[in-house]
Amino acid sequence: MQIFPRLLCVAAVAAAACCFSALSAHAAGPTKHVVVVSLDGLAAYLVDDPKVPLPTIRRLAREGSIVAGGMIPSNPSVTWPNHTTLVTGARPEKHGVLANGVLVRGPIGVPTTIDSRRDQSDLVRIPTIVDAAHAAGLSTAEINWPCTRGSKSFDDQFPDVPDALQHSTPRLRKELVELGLLVDETDASFRKLSTVGRDYVWTEAACHLIRTRKPNLTLIHLLNVDSVHHNRGPQTPEGYTANAYADMCLARIVAAIDEAGIRDQTTLIVLSDHGFTRTPKAVRPNVLLRQAGLLKAEAGKIREAQVHVVPEGGIGLVYCTNPGEAAQQADAFKKMFVGLEGVADVVLPDGFAEIGLLHPREYNQSPDAVLVAADGYSVSGSVDGETLVASNTEAKTAIGSHGFVSTLPKMKALCLLSGAGIRSGIELPTIENIDIAPTVAKLLELDYPYSDGKPLTAAMK
């Protein structure tokens, strides 16, 4: 297998990519191609940190337009909901994705679970910008984009699901083996790679598609930054290394656009789904619920529950399993937790509209309450232990987290635009990520009526 020796060459290749002209402001042709690159977990504040090596990102920002105020994610600020917002221009209350999978409510007493092995049709309640592009006769491709499994709107597909290769386009799967990027076409082999190795494969797969197919719309999602920020924290030596590697992967994609000969017709949108904050402590609401007799656990797992919490980083989705008692139990939950260490708030369904969620009466996946952690604390789903608050080590939670309510400044995401149709040297104020899909629609001249955002016309020529 030659993947990891080739990783040693990435820095040299990325440096060579700088010899190509970037997607600069002099690109004069109309937009025929849009490439969206999501660097998962790359917070907006990292662009201004001089310790973070981001030469490609900063060059593209100078030559194009950057959202200097950062991009506000949707709630909850986690990966699948926000990648769906990016391609729909709608918040979760409209598109329906609340977690990294479908939230499955069981009968009374059975805890809610997350099922990630679902098709787009099970997850997303409205058409995406990709569906609009496909319907208009444009070519499309995605590499590791969430909530796309089973979509008929992609010409080439390598989706972000547990069994990605099983659900990838057979033609692309075969080509990646022939190129030496994959040992074989099995998920078992692919899962053996590190997050760096997977990002490398995804990057080279995207470059291959750009060079050979030249899709009109390409979606690319890289994960290593998110993984390292969870495990080591942002703005750490390991975090800086992950940031640099993501920038080198981006340089490879920029070079592929040049090699394809489509630079003057391509708009590149580089963004993230959410930011990051350090979380050295955790709150364990299920511990207090167990002590109150509201759930039963066995071998560290919830076996039966009247009320329980599904963690999503900086928030916890509170589910009451008996619909007839849900309102009263949610009220009692709020009284139990508000004012405790590590708890910033408990939002009841009457306040869901303010955070972009539907009332559980309107949408079965919606929780019965939302526990909001204070900055510096994550929400643990653990039932073990005897105290609400624990260190992240004791609670077995990540040192870096997202998922917080999107008004937390550290949750703001990177967003820049460069290339065809984009003005040079523009700094935009804070935007919401619902503005990305209508921007893509305007660039590709697509009719897309489902978005609640507005195109970023201030960045466009």
Stockholm file with secondary structure:
# STOCKHOLM 1.0

chainA/1-461         MQIFPRLLCVAAVAAAACCFSALSAHAAGPTKHVVVVSLDGLAAYLVDDPKVPLPTIRRLAREGSIVAGGMIPSNPSVTWPNHTTLVTGARPEKHGVLANGVLVRGPIGVPTTIDSRRDQSDLVRIPTIVDAAHAAGLSTAEINWPCTRGSKSFDDQFPDVPDALQHSTPRLRKELVELGLLVDETDASFRKLSTVGRDYVWTEAACHLIRTRKPNLTLIHLLNVDSVHHNRGPQTPEGYTANAYADMCLARIVAAIDEAGIRDQTTLIVLSDHGFTRTPKAVRPNVLLRQAGLLKAEAGKIREAQVHVVPEGGIGLVYCTNPGEAAQQADAFKKMFVGLEGVADVVLPDGFAEIGLLHPREYNQSPDAVLVAADGYSVSGSVDGETLVASNTEAKTAIGSHGFVSTLPKMKALCLLSGAGIRSGIELPTIENIDIAPTVAKLLELDYPYSDGKPLTAAMK
#=GR chainA/1-461 SS CCHHHHHTTHHHHHHHHTTSCCSCTTCCSCCCEEEEEEETTCBGGGGGCTTSCCHHHHHHHHHSEEETTCEECCSSCSHHHHHHHHHHSCCHHHHCCCSSSEEECCSTTCCCEEECCCCHHHHCSSCCHHHHHHHTTCCEEEEEEETCTTCSSCSEEEEESTTTGGGSCHHHHHHHHHTTSCSSSCHHHHTTSCHHHHHHHHHHHHHHHHHHTCCSEEEEEECHHHHHHHHHCSSSHHHHHHHHHHHHHHHHHHHHHHHTTCGGGEEEEEECSCCCEECSEEECHHHHHHHTTSEEEETTEEEEESEEEEEETTEEEEEESCGGGHHHHHHHHHHHHTTSTTEEEEECGGGGGGGTCCCTTTCTTSCSEEEEECTTEEECCCCCSSCSEEEHHHHTCCSEECCSCTTSGGGCBCEEEEETTBCSSEEECCEEGGGHHHHHHHHTTCCCTTCSSCCCGGGBC
#=GC SS_cons         CCHHHHHTTHHHHHHHHTTSCCSCTTCCSCCCEEEEEEETTCBGGGGGCTTSCCHHHHHHHHHSEEETTCEECCSSCSHHHHHHHHHHSCCHHHHCCCSSSEEECCSTTCCCEEECCCCHHHHCSSCCHHHHHHHTTCCEEEEEEETCTTCSSCSEEEEESTTTGGGSCHHHHHHHHHTTSCSSSCHHHHTTSCHHHHHHHHHHHHHHHHHHTCCSEEEEEECHHHHHHHHHCSSSHHHHHHHHHHHHHHHHHHHHHHHTTCGGGEEEEEECSCCCEECSEEECHHHHHHHTTSEEEETTEEEEESEEEEEETTEEEEEESCGGGHHHHHHHHHHHHTTSTTEEEEECGGGGGGGTCCCTTTCTTSCSEEEEECTTEEECCCCCSSCSEEEHHHHTCCSEECCSCTTSGGGCBCEEEEETTBCSSEEECCEEGGGHHHHHHHHTTCCCTTCSSCCCGGGBC
//
